[in-house]
Amino acid sequence: MTSFFDQIKEKINKKINPENIILIDNSSFHTKHKSFDPNKLHIKIVIESEKLKKMNKIIAHKTIFAILKDEMKNKIHALEIEIK
């Protein structure tokens, strides 16, 4: 069975085919937040992609959010995106 992070990487790879992608779970930094939900993750995506770099930053972020829309509803509370 593939992990949740592997599923995210696979979805992004199918749509964007980036040169590299790193997922970091930052949930532990947010445990004291009022709205913290232990069932949802705070994830940082570091993505190396010439395709995304050529886009307007907002459009690039919207593209990633669209790919992960189901995960955003159910498993991801916050998503930080860094495009290289």
Buried (B, 14 or more C-beta within 10 A) or exposed (E): EEEBBEBBBEBBEEBBEBEEBEBEEEBEEBEEEEEEEEEBBBBBBBBBBEBBEEBEEEEBBEBBBEBBEEBBEEBBBBBEBEBE
